[in-house]
Amino acid sequence: MPETASWRLLFGYIRPHRRALLLGGVLSLIGSVAGLAMPLLAKTVIDAFGEQRSLLGPVLGLTAAVLVGAGVGALGRYVLERMGEGIVYSARRSLVDRMLRLRVPQVDQLKPGDLLSRVTSDTTLLRAVFTDGVVETISAVFMLVGAIVMMAIMDGLLLLITLAVLAVVGSLVGLVMPRIRRAAMQAQIAVGEMGAVLDRVLQAFRTVKASGAEEREIAAVGEAAREARDRGIAVAWLTSIAGISAWLSAQLAFVTVLGVGGARVAAGTLEVSSLIAFLLYLFYLVAPMGQLIQGFTQVQNGLAAVKRIREIEELPAEEPDDTVYHVGRTPAGVRFEGVVFRYGDDRPIVHDDVSFEVPAGGLTALVGPSGAGKSSVFALLERFYEQQAGTITVDGRDIRQWPLAELRSGLGYVEQDAPVLDGTLRENLVFAAPGVEEADIWRVLARTRLEDLVSRLPEGLETRVGHRGIMLSGGERQRVAIARALLRTPRLLLLDEATSQLDAVNELRLREVIAEVATETTVLVIAHRLSTVTGADRIVVMEAGRVRAVGTHRELLTDDDLYRELAATQFLLPT
Ligand SMILES: Nc1ncnc2c1ncn2[C@@H]1O[C@H](COP(=O)(O)OP(=O)(O)OP(=O)(O)O)[C@@H](O)[C@H]1O
């Protein structure tokens, strides 16, 4: 991946904050200038002392430099930290925006825990790039150049010695930096991996316990944490090698300058005050060199983080569309014609020339053995995936021609294991139709037989249902999902095995509900239990990616062997 693209993205984040960066940078520089003036001012104090002049002026100058240096420096720091928080905020906003618009096939390939760590952990590293990274680097360079200029004014020979030492440090740091970047990238990957392992455990918390797998999973998370620690240590190790070399070189330069300078003072070719000021400047080099190394490291960390953020931002995403579509309530008709579909070039074929029609209104059922490709029909209709060949039309119009948001706003979708989201029951119900009227909520609750549940709950509709609706029973969760889809007043309701977790009484009621809904809209239901769909207007029998028969329950009992077999195993054959 080209570095320039990472830099471009990095500066894209800074653009809205460039004034703050400038202000913070200028304040920090003023602080540095004040710091830089101190040895010179110290020299004037010493000289005044030696020449028995008034100390008032030089001491006041020195005090002012100390106060300005500290005050302005602190203010500059605050401005930069504030800007850093702003950058993290906008990076998180844009990353989350992108993430939620990613296409389903891309998200299939990603690990949720790793995605989470990119939003929470990687973005925080951006803060340091500009506060500790770029600004500190600039101010360190300024300090270094300033100190070198001052030293040049004082003594050329001593400066040469110092520069020779700096050259050694510079080349060493140059060698270490690419390694720091690689290690920083690996450290971030390791943190993401740990997030992914942890997420896996938390998603299957009960199964982990029931399988007695706690120890193994603790070890797996621990292993990922150890990896993250080791990678972090590698960065720290490389940074300290660079840091200690800078420090040692400064000490070496100090001793040499002291020796050579001392000899020259003894020979009378150098003033003591100049040697002291020179040595002070030499010490001034140590801090900026450390700062420079720290700054470089932060920039490397930031670049590694930006690379991980870019990986997500560069994935194909759906176009944002905030148009409010008024799709009406007229039932929609659907047609699959010669559809060929597989989930990826290297995946087996899922739909092999699938053609069938769902007329507007009424109840159509999709049945067939597991893996026949029934749920994939819904995934294609929602345009989560694109078919490789053939056409799918809604109301006679190719779904690729519909604005995505308009297409989806006419669909109610209850997926297999439809999730209930953490939040209140009300939030879950109005999730797909936020502006819905109270009366509509109660009408749908009555339809899905959820009124009893609501009256039993301590806070009614405002009761929190827990992560993934854990405080509800399986059947209740499923009915909540159906109610949610119905509140969208869909033109086409897609129910994927919607009744599999309901008890016999509720299933019967729901069958009535589906029949009722089918008088108002088009209902396409996937059912394993044929009992739910025997009354359907039309049943499409799928097997191994093909449509093998279409008809009513009665017709199929006589015409289709597979259907008869399915019915026989479910005790549905007429006696
Ligand atoms: N996201 C996916 N990525 C890759 N392959 C998938 C994906 N979803 C489903 N498949 C594969 O596609 C095939 C058809 O799956 P599909 O869910 O459509 O079948 P189904 O008829 O609904 O089965 P079931 O009744 O068991 O839910 C299966 O072999 C499955 O492994």
The ligand as a Gaussian input file, in Angstrom:
#p B3LYP/6-31G(d) Opt

LIG

0 1
 N      -23.016000     -15.724000       3.392000
 C      -22.709000     -16.856000       2.777000
 N      -21.486000     -17.041000       2.270000
 C      -21.152000     -18.176000       1.638000
 N      -21.997000     -19.222000       1.469000
 C      -23.244000     -19.102000       1.953000
 C      -23.663000     -17.921000       2.636000
 N      -24.949000     -18.105000       3.017000
 C      -25.320000     -19.324000       2.579000
 N      -24.303000     -19.921000       1.942000
 C      -24.329000     -21.251000       1.292000
 O      -25.331000     -21.195000       0.284000
 C      -26.076000     -22.395000       0.251000
 C      -27.556000     -22.109000       0.308000
 O      -27.852000     -21.520000       1.554000
 P      -29.291000     -20.997000       1.937000
 O      -29.178000     -20.385000       3.293000
 O      -29.834000     -20.156000       0.856000
 O      -30.105000     -22.357000       2.007000
 P      -31.532000     -22.644000       2.632000
 O      -32.292000     -23.386000       1.609000
 O      -32.152000     -21.391000       3.131000
 O      -31.134000     -23.579000       3.822000
 P      -31.819000     -23.705000       5.273000
 O      -33.196000     -24.165000       5.039000
 O      -30.991000     -24.701000       5.985000
 O      -31.731000     -22.331000       5.867000
 C      -25.587000     -23.241000       1.398000
 O      -24.774000     -24.259000       0.870000
 C      -24.761000     -22.324000       2.256000
 O      -23.656000     -22.969000       2.804000

